[in-house]
Amino acid sequence: MTATIERNSQPTHAELVDSAVQIQELLRNRLSDSEFKRRQTDEVIDALTKAGFFRLNKPSRFGGYHVGLRTVLEITETLAEADASAAWVLALASSGAWAINRGSEQLQEEVCGADPDARISGSGMACPARRERAGLRLNGRWGYASGSPHSTWAALAATVTEDADQQPDGYFCLVPTAQLQLEDTWHTVGMRGTGSNTYLAEDVLVPEHRCIPMADVIEGLPSSDEPMRRLPFAPAANLALIAPLLGIGRAALAMTIDKAPSKAMHHTFFARQSDSVGVQLQVAEAALKLETARLHTYRVADDLDSAVANRRELDYLVRAKMRAQSGFAAQQVLDAIQLLLNVHGAASFAESSLMQQYWRDANTAARHAGLNASVGYEVFGKALLDVPEQISAMV
């Protein structure tokens, strides 16, 4: 049984999170299907839609839900306890929905006007485009488009070179997926259910009103009357990537704690894992690492929500720290899961064990470029030491 949010209502934080809890059972029941098919099932997508989750971050005048980042995080983390891939699809869709708030009024009307539940997937792997009088002409391939099998719109990064002596201009181009081909390229060991396939565009013209300058997406606009336009993209987008990891970690910890009182500890005199001080120490350390990751993640969310509410601009040092916190949080989750694997033992790697899926999914998700800890630490370290070199635009 899943909740259905009234079409024209603005649900509360509690209502949305409760809907995520109700969907968990369905996600667990369909987990093997999404693994096998390498995408979410139609039934899961329908449940996420009925819960109103594809309205998160859409313009409110078109039926979208403007909620805080904490709400989006908690929804996604809750879903990930049951299926990290489903949570990832939703997280990326919410980021795509947020980006269209930076687009033209005509773009927002076209994407959301007829269907507030429109599903947006995308790819930041920019391909060259050609400028024409009516817009940008696309020819290329865009990989890692999570949720693409069920998406109605694609947000594709494109670059246009006007002058060979200048940096190319970047854009996010919104394209109906009916105008694209979808290549089945998502064959991975983890996060299999995300359906992160490859879009192929052949001679597709994107009208000017559906092209959002990359600079308009990346930078926040503190003076704007619309909250979604005041939020800087990079910190918010990275948060969306961490939430599924938090959910995976929470599920792995719960499983380990649940099994320890009844699981024997071979080659020792302990009849139960839970009697071992070594096990107790490792479980405690894993729990604290997960709490550390969560504290960093939700602190960033609260700081961003506060900045938006108070129309406060975040300086580069603050954003650099947020970039580093994202990578740090991801590493804490990986460290915690490694400890829990050690506790649960060789049984973790049985195909029938959920623990091996937690391990596969977490280690795949944490390798997203936005969560690269070394890059995040370097960005933050340079900012702390007042080194002017910038190594990433996503700060």
FILUMSE-221604 format. One line per 2 residues: number of its first residue (from 1); for each residue y, x, z negated of C-alpha. Coordinates in pm, whole numbers. Example, Ala and Ser with C-alpha at 12.3 -4.5 7.8 and 13.67 -1.06 7.14 Angstrom:
2
1	-450:1230:-780; -106:1367:-714
This chain:
395
1	0:0:0; 333:153:102
3	685:41:34; 912:-92:306
5	1285:-34:265; 1504:-326:375
7	1656:-244:712; 2022:-277:616
9	2006:-169:252; 2098:166:97
11	1801:254:-126; 1843:442:-450
13	1704:786:-526; 1433:631:-744
15	1330:381:-475; 1293:649:-211
17	1095:885:-434; 874:597:-546
19	802:520:-181; 692:882:-134
21	454:849:-429; 305:532:-282
23	242:705:53; 48:992:-107
25	-283:806:-103; -255:737:269
27	-170:1101:337; -474:1221:144
29	-697:977:330; -565:1091:670
31	-546:1462:592; -864:1557:777
33	-752:1355:1080; -420:1538:1102
35	-599:1873:1064; -841:1790:1345
37	-581:1639:1581; -316:1902:1498
39	-54:1631:1451; 14:1339:1221
41	-169:1013:1282; 19:708:1410
43	-59:536:1081; 117:806:879
45	422:806:1106; 440:427:1075
47	428:452:694; 704:715:686
49	911:494:914; 860:179:706
51	963:374:397; 1294:452:570
53	1239:826:565; 1345:885:926
55	1684:735:835; 1761:1017:593
57	2085:1195:690; 2156:959:981
59	2512:819:1014; 2543:527:769
61	2725:304:1022; 2403:303:1226
63	2177:222:933; 2126:580:814
65	2088:685:453; 2341:931:319
67	2165:1072:15; 2201:1399:-170
69	1996:1706:-89; 1815:1668:-420
71	1682:1332:-303; 1557:1471:28
73	1395:1762:-155; 1217:1542:-404
75	1085:1309:-134; 954:1600:70
77	806:1784:-228; 626:1465:-335
79	479:1408:11; 366:1773:29
81	146:1732:-276; -75:1517:-51
83	-9:1667:294; 226:1958:350
85	231:1904:727; 355:1546:693
87	624:1666:453; 724:1943:696
89	758:1697:984; 986:1481:774
91	1187:1778:646; 1258:1902:997
93	1338:1550:1117; 1594:1514:838
95	1756:1842:945; 1776:1721:1304
97	1921:1391:1186; 2182:1578:985
99	2286:1786:1286; 2378:1482:1495
101	2652:1402:1243; 2832:1698:1400
103	2803:1545:1745; 3027:1304:1931
105	3055:936:1845; 2890:859:2178
107	2597:1085:2094; 2545:920:1756
109	2559:575:1913; 2312:675:2182
111	2060:831:1943; 2085:595:1645
113	2259:280:1765; 1957:107:1908
115	1706:267:1671; 1813:394:1326
117	1453:515:1282; 1468:741:1588
119	1261:1054:1527; 1422:1387:1611
121	1234:1713:1653; 1378:2033:1782
123	1366:2403:1839; 1616:2675:1759
125	1456:2914:2008; 1749:2920:2248
127	1701:2924:2625; 1974:2999:2882
129	2143:2696:3036; 2376:2649:3332
131	2708:2472:3291; 2791:2199:3540
133	3079:1957:3561; 2878:1681:3393
135	2715:1893:3122; 2443:2157:3082
137	2143:2203:3309; 1827:2301:3118
139	1524:2486:3245; 1299:2648:2987
141	1042:2626:2710; 1116:2553:2344
143	837:2627:2099; 760:2532:1738
145	898:2179:1775; 753:2023:1459
147	678:1652:1489; 711:1660:1866
149	410:1433:1942; 591:1136:1784
151	954:1224:1851; 1190:1016:2060
153	1465:1279:2080; 1460:1658:2100
155	1736:1888:1976; 1708:2201:2190
157	1910:2521:2142; 2072:2654:2458
159	2308:2936:2545; 2566:2950:2821
161	2717:3277:2943; 3066:3222:3085
163	3168:3587:3085; 2933:3886:3096
165	3160:4075:2856; 3149:3804:2586
167	2886:3660:2359; 2719:3350:2508
169	2819:3009:2378; 2548:2826:2185
171	2474:2454:2183; 2227:2204:2047
173	2139:1966:2328; 2002:1621:2247
175	1747:1513:2507; 1526:1201:2519
177	1169:1327:2493; 1079:1106:2789
179	1269:1358:3005; 1061:1651:2879
181	705:1770:2909; 510:1857:2596
183	273:2153:2607; -16:2159:2359
185	43:2504:2211; 8:2445:1835
187	-325:2611:1754; -286:2767:1410
189	-483:2818:1089; -220:2654:868
191	21:2359:881; -196:2227:1160
193	-81:1869:1119; 281:1944:1208
195	217:1916:1582; 469:2197:1641
197	414:2211:2014; 633:2334:2299
199	887:2133:2498; 927:2210:2865
201	1245:2115:3051; 1256:2127:3428
203	1599:2072:3581; 1716:1842:3299
205	2087:1760:3291; 2227:1702:2942
207	2564:1523:2956; 2854:1690:2780
209	2868:1429:2502; 2512:1520:2398
211	2587:1892:2365; 2693:2002:2015
213	2856:2348:1990; 2644:2567:1765
215	2951:2673:1566; 3020:2308:1480
217	2667:2273:1345; 2659:2592:1140
219	2995:2563:965; 3080:2297:709
221	3404:2100:738; 3527:2049:378
223	3823:1834:490; 3605:1577:670
225	3579:1222:535; 3207:1218:619
227	2982:1394:363; 2729:1504:624
229	3002:1684:815; 3108:1877:506
231	2769:2039:452; 2699:2389:593
233	2384:2386:802; 2196:2706:715
235	2160:2659:336; 2063:2294:378
237	1814:2367:657; 1644:2640:454
239	1611:2407:157; 1424:2163:379
241	1168:2437:448; 1109:2519:81
243	1034:2166:-40; 689:2147:127
245	601:2479:-34; 696:2345:-375
247	467:2048:-321; 177:2270:-214
249	222:2487:-523; 230:2186:-750
251	-92:2050:-597; -268:2387:-629
253	-168:2418:-995; -283:2064:-1073
255	-620:2128:-907; -675:2453:-1097
257	-588:2296:-1431; -807:1995:-1359
259	-1113:2204:-1271; -1085:2478:-1535
261	-1235:2281:-1831; -1552:2202:-1635
263	-1588:2509:-1412; -1814:2790:-1532
265	-1696:3151:-1524; -1980:3345:-1363
267	-2083:3690:-1490; -1918:3621:-1826
269	-2020:3443:-2147; -1754:3177:-2094
271	-1901:2835:-2026; -1560:2710:-1915
273	-1277:2885:-1733; -1028:2729:-1971
275	-1176:2927:-2262; -1082:3261:-2103
277	-759:3426:-2215; -739:3591:-1871
279	-745:3250:-1706; -492:3114:-1951
281	-253:3401:-1876; -284:3363:-1499
283	-236:2985:-1506; 70:3024:-1728
285	220:3290:-1500; 156:3077:-1192
287	319:2773:-1355; 627:2977:-1443
289	654:3121:-1093; 643:2770:-950
291	906:2658:-1200; 1120:2956:-1103
293	1096:2861:-737; 1186:2503:-817
295	1481:2598:-1035; 1630:2818:-763
297	1573:2553:-496; 1721:2263:-689
299	2010:2477:-811; 2106:2544:-450
301	2072:2173:-372; 2294:2077:-665
303	2554:2338:-574; 2565:2213:-215
305	2583:1849:-323; 2867:1938:-562
307	3057:2127:-294; 3027:1831:-58
309	3137:1581:-324; 3438:1791:-424
311	3531:1899:-69; 3490:2261:-176
313	3429:2533:81; 3151:2779:3
315	3247:3140:62; 3019:3387:238
317	2893:3552:-81; 2773:3218:-220
319	2599:3129:105; 2444:3476:126
321	2300:3426:-221; 2160:3088:-115
323	1989:3254:183; 1829:3507:-52
325	1728:3237:-301; 1541:3051:-29
327	1326:3352:57; 1279:3440:-310
329	1162:3088:-392; 908:3097:-108
331	768:3427:-233; 735:3290:-586
333	523:3004:-453; 300:3244:-260
335	256:3463:-568; 166:3160:-778
337	-92:3037:-528; -250:3383:-516
339	-293:3374:-894; -445:3027:-877
341	-688:3142:-606; -799:3424:-834
343	-862:3176:-1112; -1046:2922:-899
345	-1254:3200:-745; -1469:3222:-433
347	-1510:2844:-430; -1148:2827:-315
349	-1257:2930:33; -1519:2665:89
351	-1420:2445:383; -1463:2144:156
353	-1210:2279:-94; -847:2171:-79
355	-751:2506:-230; -817:2689:96
357	-590:2444:275; -315:2498:19
359	-352:2871:79; -347:2836:459
361	-55:2593:465; 160:2786:218
363	109:3119:390; 193:2967:728
365	500:2773:612; 645:3067:419
367	652:3277:736; 922:3062:893
369	1211:3288:994; 1451:3099:766
371	1241:3199:465; 1209:3569:552
373	1274:3717:209; 1361:4067:331
375	1628:3932:564; 1766:3711:287
377	1780:3999:40; 1954:4221:295
379	2211:3952:372; 2283:3906:1
381	2277:4277:-77; 2528:4358:196
383	2754:4081:66; 2731:4210:-291
385	2810:4566:-179; 3089:4452:55
387	2912:4590:362; 3074:4406:657
389	2772:4413:889; 2621:4067:947
391	2260:4049:1059; 2221:3672:1093
393	2432:3373:1194; 2219:3148:971
395	2402:3203:642
